[in-house]
């Protein structure tokens, strides 16, 4: 931010980004973890402006584990993408997330799907989420709140990505 160019006495408001997230849980009181995650996100990341319904899905990737509850949320934030990632990782850790097995059982998983319309390719952060277009458990809740949002790489709306998705996994509204 360049405050030097701001006029004396002027109020500077940094540009807001709309961030879309997928929240998931398949350990313990899954619905409670989602509730606690949305509270923590609103306290540390920005205003939650949209929430999808909650959906139940079988585990993806490592299938021998309990079903997930998933939901999508949209947040308006002033945080940079890197700051946002640090905050959501801190929230996951605070709420008991253990990163021991890839695609393993977890109290909470928070994925950044879109950060505005930016394309980010860093070692610790890839946005848009690189596999969202292949996963119904991501696209169904995201379609609830953002059917017309355009994927900046594929130049397709979320609704079109969902229509094109060949993932056979059932996604059921709770």
C-alpha positions as CSV (number, residue, x, y, z in Angstrom):
1,X,0.0,0.0,0.0
2,X,1.3,3.4,-0.9
3,X,0.3,5.7,2.0
4,X,2.7,8.4,0.8
5,X,0.4,9.3,-2.0
6,X,-2.6,9.6,0.2
7,X,-3.7,13.2,1.0
8,X,-3.3,14.4,4.6
9,X,-6.5,13.5,6.5
10,X,-7.8,11.2,3.8
11,X,-9.0,7.8,4.9
12,X,-7.3,5.0,3.0
13,X,-9.3,1.8,2.5
14,X,-7.4,-1.1,0.9
15,X,-8.9,-2.9,-2.0
16,X,-11.2,-5.8,-0.9
17,X,-10.9,-9.3,-2.5
18,X,-13.7,-11.8,-2.7
19,X,-12.3,-15.2,-1.7
20,X,-14.2,-18.4,-2.1
21,X,-13.4,-21.3,0.2
22,X,-14.4,-24.9,0.6
23,X,-14.6,-26.2,4.2
24,X,-14.7,-29.9,5.0
25,X,-14.7,-32.1,8.0
26,X,-14.9,-35.9,8.6
27,X,-13.8,-36.3,12.1
28,X,-15.7,-35.9,15.4
29,X,-18.7,-33.5,15.4
30,X,-18.3,-32.4,11.7
31,X,-21.1,-29.8,11.8
32,X,-19.6,-28.2,14.9
33,X,-16.2,-28.0,13.2
34,X,-17.8,-26.2,10.2
35,X,-19.6,-23.8,12.6
36,X,-16.4,-23.1,14.5
37,X,-14.4,-22.6,11.3
38,X,-16.9,-20.0,10.0
39,X,-16.7,-18.1,13.3
40,X,-12.9,-18.1,13.2
41,X,-12.8,-17.1,9.5
42,X,-15.1,-14.1,10.3
43,X,-12.9,-13.1,13.2
44,X,-9.5,-13.4,11.5
45,X,-10.0,-13.2,7.7
46,X,-13.0,-10.9,6.8
47,X,-16.7,-10.8,6.5
48,X,-18.5,-14.0,5.4
49,X,-20.9,-12.7,2.8
50,X,-22.2,-16.1,1.4
51,X,-22.6,-19.6,2.7
52,X,-23.7,-22.7,0.8
53,X,-25.8,-25.5,2.1
54,X,-23.9,-28.3,3.9
55,X,-23.3,-31.4,1.8
56,X,-22.3,-35.0,2.7
57,X,-19.9,-36.9,0.5
58,X,-17.9,-40.0,0.7
59,X,-14.2,-39.4,1.2
60,X,-12.2,-38.7,-2.0
61,X,-8.7,-40.0,-2.6
62,X,-8.3,-42.2,0.5
63,X,-11.8,-43.8,0.6
64,X,-11.6,-45.9,3.8
65,X,-12.6,-43.2,6.2
66,X,-15.8,-41.4,7.4
67,X,-17.9,-39.3,5.0
68,X,-17.2,-35.6,4.8
69,X,-19.4,-32.6,5.4
70,X,-18.5,-29.8,3.0
71,X,-19.7,-26.3,2.5
72,X,-18.5,-23.3,0.5
73,X,-18.2,-19.7,1.8
74,X,-17.4,-16.4,0.3
75,X,-15.4,-13.8,2.3
76,X,-14.5,-10.2,1.6
77,X,-11.0,-9.6,2.8
78,X,-8.3,-7.0,2.9
79,X,-5.6,-9.8,3.5
80,X,-3.1,-10.7,0.8
81,X,-3.3,-14.2,-0.5
82,X,-0.3,-15.2,1.5
83,X,-1.7,-13.6,4.7
84,X,-5.0,-15.3,4.1
85,X,-3.3,-18.7,3.7
86,X,-1.4,-18.2,7.0
87,X,-4.7,-17.3,8.7
88,X,-6.6,-20.4,7.4
89,X,-3.7,-22.7,8.3
90,X,-3.7,-21.2,11.8
91,X,-7.5,-21.8,12.1
92,X,-7.1,-25.4,10.9
93,X,-4.4,-26.0,13.5
94,X,-6.4,-24.3,16.3
95,X,-9.3,-26.6,15.5
96,X,-7.3,-29.8,15.6
97,X,-6.1,-30.3,12.0
98,X,-3.3,-32.9,11.8
99,X,-1.3,-33.0,8.5
100,X,0.0,-36.6,8.8
101,X,-1.6,-38.5,5.9
102,X,-2.4,-37.0,2.5
103,X,-6.2,-37.0,2.0
104,X,-6.6,-38.4,5.5
105,X,-9.2,-38.0,8.1
106,X,-9.4,-34.5,9.6
107,X,-11.3,-32.2,11.9
108,X,-11.1,-29.4,9.4
109,X,-9.8,-28.7,5.9
110,X,-10.0,-25.2,4.4
111,X,-9.2,-24.8,0.7
112,X,-8.9,-21.5,-1.2
113,X,-10.8,-22.0,-4.4
114,X,-10.6,-18.5,-5.8
115,X,-8.8,-15.4,-4.6
116,X,-10.6,-12.7,-6.6
117,X,-9.9,-13.5,-10.2
118,X,-6.1,-13.9,-9.6
119,X,-4.0,-16.8,-10.8
120,X,-1.4,-17.6,-8.2
121,X,1.4,-20.2,-8.7
122,X,3.6,-20.4,-5.6
123,X,5.3,-23.4,-3.9
124,X,2.8,-23.2,-1.0
125,X,-0.3,-21.8,-2.8
126,X,-2.0,-22.5,-6.1
127,X,-5.1,-20.5,-7.0
128,X,-7.6,-21.3,-8.5
129,X,-7.5,-24.6,-6.7
130,X,-5.8,-26.9,-9.2
131,X,-8.3,-29.8,-9.0
132,X,-11.6,-28.1,-8.2
133,X,-13.0,-28.7,-11.8
134,X,-12.6,-32.5,-11.2
135,X,-14.4,-32.7,-7.9
136,X,-18.2,-32.6,-7.5
137,X,-17.9,-32.2,-3.7
138,X,-16.2,-28.8,-4.4
139,X,-18.4,-27.7,-7.3
140,X,-21.8,-28.5,-5.9
141,X,-21.5,-26.2,-2.8
142,X,-19.6,-23.6,-4.7
143,X,-22.4,-23.5,-7.3
144,X,-24.9,-22.7,-4.5
145,X,-23.1,-19.3,-3.9
146,X,-21.2,-18.6,-7.1
147,X,-22.7,-20.2,-10.2
148,X,-21.7,-17.3,-12.5
149,X,-18.2,-16.8,-11.2
150,X,-15.7,-17.3,-14.0
151,X,-12.7,-19.6,-13.5
152,X,-9.8,-17.4,-14.6
153,X,-7.8,-20.3,-16.2
154,X,-10.6,-22.2,-18.0
155,X,-12.8,-19.2,-18.7
156,X,-15.9,-21.2,-17.7
157,X,-18.4,-20.4,-15.0
158,X,-18.7,-22.6,-11.9
159,X,-22.0,-23.8,-13.2
160,X,-20.5,-24.9,-16.5
161,X,-17.6,-26.6,-14.7
162,X,-20.2,-28.5,-12.6
163,X,-22.1,-29.5,-15.8
164,X,-18.9,-30.7,-17.4
165,X,-17.6,-32.5,-14.3
166,X,-17.4,-36.3,-14.8
167,X,-16.7,-37.1,-11.1
168,X,-19.3,-39.8,-10.1
169,X,-19.1,-39.1,-6.4
170,X,-22.5,-38.5,-4.8
171,X,-22.9,-35.1,-3.1
172,X,-26.0,-35.0,-0.9
173,X,-27.5,-31.9,0.8
174,X,-27.7,-32.4,4.6
